[in-house]
Amino acid sequence: MKNFKFKIRDNNYNVKILSHEGNKIDLEVNGTSYSVNMKEEIKKTKTPTLVRAASKRPAEPLKVNPSSSKTKIVAPIPGVVLSLDAAVGDVIKIGDRLLVLEAMKMENNIVSEKAGTITAVNVKVGQQVLQNEIMIELE
């Protein structure tokens, strides 16, 4: 595991830690093996490891006001429009993909939560959008 060199009162010591489990440490000092029981367990520093796996669930539709006759699809996060899957006049239903937004090197499918007809597309492919910017309007 780890090797250490110590000099204590002009004596050199080569210490090699062989294993560490809980309070028990197996080590070797100048070729002689020792098993040491610690009084207290050595606390390990917790370094977070970020692991992001692909989502197992389908894309969630954006939340809209169901009683409103006009619906505005806004950017949930800042990003770049990678593709547009809808045009003015298209009739869409719930769950249809409207566009793909790239944010933080991830592709986010923007889908509709409400059925209707697209009345305006305010973005184009390659355009950068800010959070809460209106991208598509539908009735």
Steps between C-alpha positions, in 0.01 A plus 500: 500500500725782627868525582651740752856577610565625853815608680467481878808567721735437204329164422338452157169316476327387179131451573267335251126493573365170367130528587261717697156382609312687772731527804745229385809586296748245366840652433863411446787688667849430356377159375326392824119462489277650769127508562389817679162575659422872514319651800274705275399438143677723250246734349515516123438828325189490291569612148180500296505309176258623240361224283230581250330216319252522217144554616283188508175696478362688200536875469268689731270756339533861608242614752244738351177658616227267363224763521690755287412519129853611404802302613856627495781245493801654676860385533538313830877570500739704285621314193521470121216381277625186322190413299144620447233234458205737467399786270229766502163340424596150614239323710666328794379267771616440855851352514609610150861618485518867405876555500831380637691737728868437577599619845814410695601251226173309535213480254162583655180410316240772544158336467147636514272446796203648322343422162448787259618688193833680486447874448862622527853361498735760649826306465706344223756219486834610645350786699607546860215547748490618860300344780126586483533637146182432297584250223162380368142621540194284440121519534 
